Amino acid sequence: MKTDLPQSFRRLEYRPPVYTFDQVELDIALDPARTIIKSRIEVLPGKSFEAGAPLVLVGHELEFVSLRINGEAHRHFELTPDFLTIHSLPKEGKEKFIVEIICVCVPEKNTSLMGLYVSNGNFFTQCESEGFRKITYFLDRPDVMARYRVTLRAREAEYPVLLSNGNLLKTEKLPNGWHSAIWEDPFPKPSYLFTLVAGKLECIEETITTSSGAKKLLQIWVEPHDLQKTRHAMDSLIASIHWDEKRFGLELDLERFMIVAVGDFNMGAMENKGLNIFNTKFVLAQPETATDADFANIESVVAHEYFHNWTGNRVTCQDWFQLSLKEGLTVFRDQEFSADQMGSESGRAVKRIEDVRLLRQLQFPEDAGPMAHPIRPDEYQEISNFYTVTVYEKGSEVVRMYQTLLGIEGFRKGMDLYFKRHDGQAVTCDDFLMAMADANGKDLTQFRNWYSQAGTPRVKLEEHYDATKKQYQITLTQSCAPSPGQPDKKLFHIPLKMRLITNSDDQVEQLLELTQASQTWTFDNIDERPVLSINRNFSAPIHLDFEQSEADLLTLFSSDDDPFNRWEAGQKLAMQMILNHRLPDKQLIDAYRNLLMDPKLDPAFKDLALTLPAESYLYEQCTSVDPQKIFTARRAFRREIAKQLQLEWAALYQQMQTPGPFKSDAVDAGKRALKNLALSMLLEANTAVWAPMAVNQYRIADNMTDRYAALAGLVIHGAREATDCLSDFYERFTNDALVIDKWFGLQSSRPPVDGLEPTLGNVKKLREHPAFKMNNPNRVRSVIHTFCSNNPASFHQTDGSGYEFWADSVLALDPINPQVAARLARALDRWRLFAAPYQDRMKSALERVAAYQTLSPDTREVISKALSS
């Protein structure tokens, strides 16, 4: 078995560039089979310059044509598959010199979707993190920031639209049916932010006025047949721009801002300066084809990529170890934006709950597994493997803790100082921390440990009430389990919001700062034993070990004034009962009933409160996981809620209807969410009785949210009517790729149903479907990733058949698109958590993939770390 790993890069070995670039001029003649790239680069000595040092440029999958320096042909160079090393530089490289390179790439053969590639006859690029080296030889690293002037040339009939970063300077007709466009970006940027787009596209555009009175042109470019689906994305972009001006004083700095949608894309979107490239799923939406979740995701992702204009572009990363500097900060910004768009405090709470659910279901397991890493890792082999929920979502929680500790005004002061100090620079996470500390006069030395340590801290809480002294006391003790490469952990600085709940209701919320191994707080003049509400609004991303009684949890679930902790109490009650194979008792059923019927509560909150903890989160509470037992216990618990509250569900289904034209606002979306939860619960209680109502909703729905929810209920509960509705759904939307992704994904996510074929058999058939394409990441995610990562009960079978399918899929994907394959590979990285025989079957599948001799470095890193854990 091949065991050698690719080269490791270590944060402490960072060295500034020997050379740096000032002005970069690119002339690109676009052709799918042979694109010619001419680069002219002004080179200067860098911070690590040594006289006589060679200029080492990186390039990958390029055909080298020629090299000139200061206008003269240059012969003193070495060429390897990955490097162009240039020797004998003018004046030993001490002064500025000009490097001109001509090379060729083949976009139509680039299935990795990194660098320059072709999708549906159009040209696109993806350069983060190391894609620019597949376009031309370059210092492809984030701390080399240069100004770009780009000339694009192409056949006008085939590629009438030519786009790149910055401002459009000139267009020109050329001989032989060609044309050109010259773009200039006035702001220095690293090569990972370069982009170009060429093809047959159309745009929706708006002109807005910024807070300073400047006019800005906004454009969203798509394939012509998708133009009518761009309004929501444009509205989201405009809202994002105005929000950033108001909240952080940050204004759009270019004459125009463009978004382009592409159906073949590895990521969600990319923040290239002034020209964002988006996966179509985060741009295209109309009520008939997009769900409420799609509308919300588009709003969030559009905001995220726009906010990168400052947090990532104007101020970027010194090196890829600092990735969370831009991603964690920008996720926090888009979460705050989306929460504000909800329009109410209860809406903000719903958004907060949704974000924490994602963190717990995906990031907490990552923090406990073989791929665990700090938000600022110390070492990596393939940087593409570190675009993780830890860097993004946990990184966001770390940023949120600054705001918790410093307050909203203090956080804004820190942001202002950060931009004042570092605009136009490539910096580090420490630079951000120092700006926050200096702007507020706050010692954040210990807070640094959040950046350098992996793992989720565990806080144990012990409480004591002395009725005689009327004194309440809590003791907090922190710890963090060992993680790969970090056997011992330093103490964290943990902010915990708390409030004592008593009948007199006179206690105020307080902020506790846990900085020691163990600390005790004493509260005097407490007339009765209080119920403690702690880690309110999830003020710190921790595991809280607090053995509250079911009576206390019921009190919190019924009346806590912090919506997050109210939801949290319900989740704890359900989790404890499910893991102990108990059904909900009368007290909990009554609490559910009271919550559902409470007219003061937001419907979206009720939906979340009655949604049970995910199976993946339940796994993390166990020392040895039996997926089938957990699935059975959770399903029985849910069915009991459905049956006991059947009358309430039926009433809610009618009460939550949204007559009139479709609106994607938070109020109507919340009503639809609760209505469709009610429908699912009714099907859970008695599929045969309620299936006709689901079929009726499917047929008369005027929006995708309701149509898809009805179809999903029929499929997931194994209703006999599901087959006809699935066929109808495919025929209705056969020409809409994003909707067909939903059709694939729904079938791949069906849990085991008595009397029906195991889902794996259907998934294998879907892989052979004419509409399935292994080279399209969205289609792969909808079928293979959904089954392997989001359908645990069907995937984890005792015979190991799901794991064999996983291995087949990873090996088939790896030569086509290593990034997508590596993400799929992580479906088995927690194999040691499982009981026999699952664990043995998983290990065998991992070893089978590891034995493959030509495995990509991306996938090999994941597999090797999983096996060595």
N, C-alpha and C positions, 0 to 999 in steps of 0.2 A: 504494500500500500504506500502510495506517495504521501510523505508527511512534511516535506519542506514547505515553509510558509513564505509569502512574499516579504519584501523588505519592510521593516517597521520604521515609522517616523516618530520621533520623540520630541515633545514640546520643549524640554530643557536644552535640546540641541539646536534650537532655532538660531539661525544666523541671518542677519540682514543681507540683501542682495549685493553681490560684488559689483554688478552694473544695474542701472535703472534706465527707464525710458522716459523721454519727454513728449515728443510728438510722434504719433503713429499714423501713417497713411496706408490705406488698403485699397487696392483696385481688384475687384472680384468679377470675373467673367463666368456667369453661372451656366452650367450645363450638367444635367443629371449624370452623364457618363464621364465627364472630364471637366471639372471646374478648375480654372486657373486663378491662382491667388498671387498677386504681386504686393509685397509689403515694403514700405520705406520707413525705417525706424531711426529716430534720433536717440543715440545711446550716450549716457553719461556715467561717470564713476558713481558707484553706490556707496552705502555706509560701510561695507566690508571690503572696499576696493584695495587691491594690491597691484602695484605696477607690474605689467606683463602678464597678468592673469588672463586666461582665455575667456571668451564669451561663450557660455554654454547654454544653448537653446534647446527646448524640448519639443519634440514633434512625434506624432503617432499616426501610422497608416497614411503617410504622405509620400508622394513621388517628388524627389528633389530635382529641380531643373538648373538653377544658377544662383550664384552669390556674388554681390558686388559690395565694395566698401569705398565710401567717398567717391562713387562713380566709376571705380576701376574694378575689373574682374579680380576676384580673390581666390587663390588656390590653396591657401594654408588652412585647411579644415579637415576634420574627421567626421564621417557620417555613419551612424549606426541606426538600427530600427527605431530608436527612441530619442536620439540626441544628435544635434548639430553643434560640434565644438569648433569654434573659430579661434585660430592662433594668429600671432604676428599682427596685432592690432596697431593702428597708427598711434605713434607717440606713446606706446605701451598702454593705451587706453586711458591716459590721464586727462584727455580733453574730449569734448563732444565729437562723435564721428557718426556717419550715416551708414546703416546696413540696409541693403536691398536684396530681397530674396524672392525668387519665383518658385512656386511649387504647385502640385496638382493633387486634388482629392476626388473621390468618386462617391458623391452623395447617394446615388440610387442603391448602392450596396451597403450602406451604413444602417444596419438593423439595430444597432445599439441605441440609436436615437440620441447619441451624444456627439457634439460637433455639428457639422452641416449635413442635413439629411433631407430626403424627399418624402412627403406625405400627400397622397392623393393628387400627385402632379405638381405640388407647390413646394418651395424651399423653406426650410425652417432651421433654426439653430438652437442648441442647448449647450451652454458653455460651463455652467456651474456643475461640478467644481473644477473638472479638468478636461473640458471638452474643446477649449480653444486650440489646444495642441493638435487636434485632429483637423484644424483648418489651416494653420501655418506654424512654422517654427517660431518659438516665442519664449519669453520669460513668463511662463504661465503660472503665476503665483499672486495671491491677493495683495501683497505689499508693493507690487510694481504698478503704480498708477500713472496713466498717461492720458493725453488728449487725443481723440481719434477723429480723423477725417476719412470718410468711406465713400468710394465710388463703386456703385453696383451697375453691372452691365448684363443684359439678357435680351432674348428675343421677345419683342413687344407683344406679339400675338399670343404667345404662351404665358408670358409673365408681365402683364400690364402694370402690376403694382410692385414697386421696389421700395422697401422700408429698411431703415436702420436707426441706430440711437441718435437722439438729439434733435437738431433743427434741420429742415430741408433747405439746402442752399440753391440747388439748380437741378433742372431736368433737361434732357437733350435727346433729340432724334439722332440715330446713328445709321450708317450705311447697312445694307443687307437686312433690313427689318429689325435691327437691334435698337435699344434705347438705353439711357443711363440716368441715374439719379445720384446726386452728391449730398451726403449727410455729414453734419459736424456736431459733435458733442462738446460743448464748451467746458464741461467739468471733467477733471481727471477721474479715471475709473480703472479698476483692474480688469484684466482680460475676461474674467468670468462673467462680467456684466455686458460684454459685447453681444450683439445679436443682429441678424438680418432676416428678412422675410421677403419672398418674391412669389408671385403667382396671380391667379384669377380670384381676387377677393373684392368684396364691397364693404362699405362702412356706414355705420350710423355715426353722426357727429353732432356735437353741441359746443357752443362757445360760452364760457362762463367768465365772471369777473371775480378776481380774488380779493382778499381783504385790503390789499394795497391799491386796488383799482386797475390791476393789469388784466388784459384779456387773454384767455387761454383756450386753445382748441383741443377738444377731447374727441378721440376717434376709437371706435371698436370695429375691427376688421374681421370678417368671417367669410365663409363660402356663401355665394349669393342666395342659395336656398334657405340659409339660416338667419338672414338679416332680420326677420320679424321676431326673432327670439332674443334680441339683444337689449331691449328696453330696460329690463330689471338690472342688468349689469351696468348700464350707463347711469341709471339712477343711484346705484350703489357707489359708483365711482364719484359722482358729484357729492353725495353725502359724505364720503370719506374725506374728500378734499376740504370741505367746509368744516368738518369735525376736527381735523388736524390743525387747522388754523385757529379754531376756538380753544381747543384743549391744550395744545402745545405751542401755539404761535408759529407753526411751520407751514410755509407757503410753497405751492408748486413753482419750481424754478426754471422750467423750460417753456418755450413758446407753445409746445403741444405735448400731449400725453396720449399714448396709443396702447391699445390692447389688441392682441391677435389671438384667435382661437384655432387650435389644431386638434384633430382626432387621435393622432399618434403622439403620445407624450408620456414620459416616464413619471413625471411628477404631477402635482396639482397645478402649479403655475410657477413662473420665473420672473423676477423683478428687474430684468435688464433695464438700464437707465432710460426712461422715457418710452420704452417699447416693451411692454410686458407680454410674454408668451404664456397662454393659458391652455390647459386641457379644456376641451369643449364642455365637459361636464360642469365647469365652474364659470361658464359664460352664458350658455344657451338655456333659456327658460321661457315657457309660456304655460298657462294653467293646464292646458290639455295634455302636456307632455312632461311637466316637472312637478315634483311633490313640494310640499311646504319645506321639507328638509333640504331639497335642492335650492329653493329660493334663499333659505337662510345660509346655506353653504356658499352660494355665489356672493352674497353680500359680505360674508366674512372673508373669503379668499380675495375678492377684489380689493377690499380694505387692506388686507395683509400686504399684498404686493405693492399697493400704492404707498403704504406707510414705510415700506423699505426705501422709498426715495430718499428719506433722511436716515433712518436707522438701518443701514446696510450699504447704501450707495454714497451719500454725502460723507458719512463716516462708516468705514468698512473695517474688515478684520485684518489684523497683521498677518495671521496665518490661520489654517483651517482648524487648529485647536480652539480658536476663539469663536467658532461657528455660533454658539449660543448668544454671543454678544449681539448679533443681529437677529437671530431667529427667536430666541427666547423673549427678547425685548419686543420684537414685532408681534409675536403671538399675544403677548400681554396687551399690546395696543389694539390689536383687532378684537380681542375679547372685550375690552372696555368699550370700544366702539359699538360692537354688536349689543352689548348690555344696554347702552344708552339708547340704541334704536328700538329697544323693546317698549319704551315709552312709560314705564312705571317701575316702582320698586319691586313689586312682585315679579314683573317681567325680568328685571335684573337678577333676581334670585333664581328664576328658571334657567337663565343662561349660565349662572354660576354652577348650578347642579349638573347641567349637561357637561360642562368642562371638567368637573371633578370626576364624573362617571367615566369619561374618556381616560383621564389620568389613571384612575384605579384599574380599569379593565386592561389597559395596554402598558402604561409606564411602570406601575408597581411590579408586575411580573418581569419586565425587562430589568428593573433594578435588583431583582432577586435571582436573576439567571446568569448564564455564562457570558452574555454580551453586556453585562452591567458595566457602566462607565460613568464618570462624573460628567456634569454638563459641560465642563471644560476638560476633555480627556487629556491624559499625559502621553498617550501613545495610540497610533492607529496603523493599520496595514493598507486598507482601502478606505479612503475618506468617504466614498459613496455609502459605506455601511454605517456611517455615523450621522446620517440624516434621520435621526431617531426621535421617538416620543420623549426620550430623556432630554435631548438637546432642545427640542421645541416646547413640549408641554411642561416638563419639570423646569426647564429654563424660564418659562413664563411664571411659574409659581415662585421662583426665586426673585424675579423682578417684582412680583406682587408683594412679596414680603418687605421689600424696600418701602413700598407705599404704606404698608401696614405699620411699619416702624416709624416712618417719617411723616405720615399724613399726606393727603393729596397735594397740599401746597408745598410741603417739603420735597415731595417727589418731583414736582414741576421745577422747583429751584435747582434740583440736581440735574434734571434734563437740560435746563437752560445752560448751566455751567459746562455740561458735557459737550454740547454743540459749540459753545464759545471757545473751548479749549481745542477741540479736535476736528472741526469742520475741514473736510478735504484730506483727512489723514486715515491711515490704516492702523488701528489701535487694538488694545487688549481688554479683556474683562476687568482687569485690575484698574484700567483707566476709568471705566464706568463706575466701579465701586468708589474710587477716590473722588470722582465728581460728586457722587451722592453724599459721601462723608464730609467733604470740604464745604459743600453748599449748606450743610445743616449743622456743622460742628458736632458730628456724631462719630464716635469711635466704632468702626465697623470691621475692625481687625479680625475678630472671631467669625464674623459673617462670611469671610473668605472661604471657610471650610465647606460651604455649600457648593462652591465651584470646583473644589479639588477632590471631593469624596463621593464615591458611588454609594448606592444603597439608600433605602428609605429609613430614616430614623424612627426608632420605636420609643414612645414616651409612656411610661407606666404611671398611672395616677392612683393614689390612695387618699381617701377622704375620712375625716373624723369630725363628729359633731358632739360638743359637750353642752348638754341642755342646761346644766347648772351655771356654767360660765357664759352661756349664750355665745359660744365661740365655735366657729367652723374653721377647719384646717384642711388644706390639701398639700400633698407632697408629690412633686413631679420628679421622675428619674428618667434620664435619657440614655439610650444605647443605640448602637448600629451594628448589625451583623457584618462579619467579614465578606468582602466581595473580591472578585479576581484581581490579584496584585495588591490588595489592601487588607491585610489581616487585622490591622489595628486602626481604629478610627479616633480622630480628635473630636472634641465636644463641639456641637453645633450651637449657633445662636438662633433660638426658636421662639418666634412671637406667637402667643396664644391668646386670642380674645376669649373672654369668659364673662358669665353673668350668673348670679345666684337667683333662682326662681323660688319665690315664696308666695304665700297667700296675700301678703301685704303689697307685693309687687313694687317695692320701693328700692330695689337694688339696680345699680347702673352697670353697663358694660365696662369692663376693665381690660387692659392689655398687660399680660404677664410676659416677661422676657426670660426664658429659660436658657441660661448660659453655663450653668454648672452641671456636674454629674447628677446632683440631687439638690432640690431647693424646696423649701416649705413656705407657704403663705398662710397667714392667720387673719381671719375676718371676725371682728368683734361686733357685739350688739345684734346678733342674729337671733331673733325671738323663737324661731322654729327651725327644725332640720330642713335645709333647702334642697332643691334639686339642682344639680350643677349642669349648666350648659357651657361646654368648653370647646375650643377650636371652632368658634363660631365663624360662619362664612368660609370655613376651611382655611383658617388664617395661616396654617403651616402644612406642608405636604408630608404628613407623618402617619405612622400607625399609632393609634391611641389604644393602649391597653387599660381599659377602665370597666370594671365589672359592675356596671349599674344594674339594679334590679329591673325585672320586667315592669314593675309598677312605675319606677322612675322613667323608664323609656316610654311607657304609655303616656305619662304626664307630658313629657317633651313632645311626643308625637301629636298630642292633642292640643297643646297650648304654647309651645315655645314661640317667642316673638321673633326668633331668628329663623327665617324660612329654611335655610340650609340645614340647620341642626334639627328642625322639625322633620324634614325629609330623612335626615341621617338616622334619627331614632327609629323611624319605621323600617329603614333598611336593616338596622341591627336586629330588631325583633324578628323580621322575616329570616334573616341569615341564620340566627341562632336556632330557630325552629326547623328550618330546612336541613341544616347540618346534623341536627339531632333527630331527623326523620319524624318530626311532629307536624301535625296539621294546625292551622291557625285556630286558636281557642276563641271562646265567645267574646272575651274582652277585646281581642285584636279585631275580630270581625265587626264588633260594634264601633271600634275606633275608625275602621275603614269606612263603615256606613256613615258615621257622623261627618267624616272629612268629605266624602263624596257629595253629601247633601248640603254642605255648608255654602250658602249663597255668597259669602264674602271672599271665598278663595278663588284664585285664578284657575280656570279649567286646565291650563298647561301644567300648573303645579299639581293638581289632582292626578293628572295623567302620570307624572313622574312619581308621585307618592305611591301609586298602585302598581308601578312597574317594578318587578322583583330584581334583586341583585343578579347580574349576569353570571352564567356558569363559570366563565373564566375568573371572575372575582371570587367566587366561592372556592375555586381550586386553591387560591392563594391562602385560604384560611385553614388548609389541611396539610398534614405532614405526609400523607400518602393518598393520592387521588384515585378514586374509582369513578371514571366519568359517567358510566351507566347508572350507578347508584345515585349520584348527584342529580343527573337528569331526571330520574324517576321521582326522587324526593321533591325536587323543585316543581315538576309538572303536577304532582299530586297536590302540593300546597296551592298552586295557582288554580287548579280545578276546584278545590274546595272554596276558595274566594269567589270563583265564578258562580258556583252553585248556591252558596249561601246568600249572595247579593244579586241573584238573578233578576229580581224585580227592580232593584235600583239600577242595574245595568240597562234594563229595557227602558226605564224612564229617562235615564241620561241620554240614551241613543236618540230619543225624540227631542229632548230639550236642547241638545247641542247641534241641531241642524243650523246651517248657515244659508238661508234663502237669499236670493238676489245674486247679482254679479259676483264672481270670484274676487276676493281680496286676499293679498298675501301678507296682510299685517298680522301682528302678534296676537291680537284678540281673536280673529277668525281662525288663525292657525291653531291656537290653543283649543278652541271649540272642536275643530276637526280632529285634533289629536285625542281628546277625551271621547268623542263620539266613536272613533275607530278603535280605541281601546275597549269601549263598551261592546262593540260588535265582536271583537276577538274574544272577549270574555263570554259572551253569549254562545259563540261557537264552541268554546271550551266546555261550557256547561252541558250543551246538548247540540252536537253538530247537525244532526238530522232535522231537528226542529227549526233551527235558526239559519240554516244554509239558504233557503229560498229568499230570506231578507238580504243576505249578502249578495246573492245573484242579482237581485233587484237593484241594489246599490251599484253594483258593477255596471249594469246596463244603462242606468239613467244618469250616472255621474257626469258632471260637466267639467271635472278637473281630475288630474292624475292622482292627487292625494287620496281622494275617495275611491277612485277606480282601483288603484293599486292596493289600497288597504283591504278592500273587499276581496280582490283576487288572492292576496296573501293569506287572508283568513281561511279561504276555501282550500288553498294548497297546504298550508301548514297543519290544518286539522283533518286533512285527508278526505274532504267532502267529495262525493262522487261527481258533483257538478264542476269540480276544478278543471277536469280535462277539457271540456268544451270551452270554458272561459279562457284557459291558456291558449287554445288554438285561436280563439277570436282576438285575443290580445296581440298575438304575433301578426295576424293578418292586418289588424288595424294600424299597427305601428312598424311594419316591416321595413319602411324606408327611413326610420329614425334610429340611428345607431345608439344613442343614449338610452332610449326607451327599451330597445332590444337588450341592452346590457341589464336592465332591470328584469326583463323576462328570463334571461339566463341566470342572474343572481338569485332570483326567487326560488327557482327549481333546485339550485345548488345549496340553498339554505334550509330546505325542508328537513325537519327533525324526523327521527324514526316514527312511523305510524303503523299500527297493527294492521296486517292484511295488505300492505302496499310493498312494492319492491324497495329494497334498501336504496337510499339516496345515491350511493356510490354508483350503482348500475345506471341510473339516470344521468349522472354526471359524466360517465364515460361516453354515453350516447351524445351528450351535449358537446363534448370535445370533438366528435365527428360531424357535428352539424355544419352544413354549408356556410352558415353565418359566423362560425367560430374561426378566429384567426389568431394563431399563436404569436404572430409578430405585432399584435395590437395590445398594448398594456391594459387598456380598459376592459377588453374582452377577457383577457387572462385573469384579471382581478375578479371579474364578475362570476367566472365559472370555477377556476382552480383555487384561487386564493379564498374566495367565499367558502368553499367546501372545506378546505384544509385549516383555515384560521378562524372562521366565523360560524361553523356548524359543528361544535365539539361532539355532540351526541352521535351524529352520523359518522364523523371522521374517526373517532376513537372506538373502534370495534376490536373485540378480543382476538379475532383472527389476524389482525394486522393488515387487512386488505386496504384500509385507508392509507396506511403508511407506505405500502408498496406503490399505490397510486401517486402519492406525494413524491416518492423517489423518481418514478418514471417522469413526472412532470418537471421536477428540478433539472434532471439530466436533459430533457428535451428543450427546456427554455435556455439553459446556460449558454450554449453557443450562439443563440439568437440575440439575447439581451441579458447580460450578466447582472445588471442592477435588479431587474424584475425577478430573476432566478434567486438572487441572494435574499431578497425580501421573503420570497416563498420559503426558502430554506429555514427561516427562523421559526416556522410552525412547529418544529420539533426540538427547539433548543432548550426546552424545559423538561426534557424526557425523564430526568432523575426524580422529578416530583411525583411521578405516577407509580401506581401499584403494579404488581405482576398480574397478568402477562403483558400489559401494555408497555411497560418499561423495556422489556427484552425485545419486543417487536420493533419499538422505536429505535433502539440501539442498532439493531440489524439493518434497518433502513438507512440510518445515518452512515454506517460503515460501508454499505453498498455505494452510496454517493461518494464517500471519501475515497474509495478505491478507483474512481474514474480518473484516468491519467491526465486528461486535458482540461480538467475543471478550471474555471476562471478564478483569478485571485479573489474576486468579490465573494463568490460562493464558497471557495475553499476556506476563507477566513471564518465564515459563520459555522461551517461544518466542523472544522478543526477545534474551534473554541467550544462548541457544544459537546464534542466527544471528550475533550480534555477537562471538562468542568468537574 
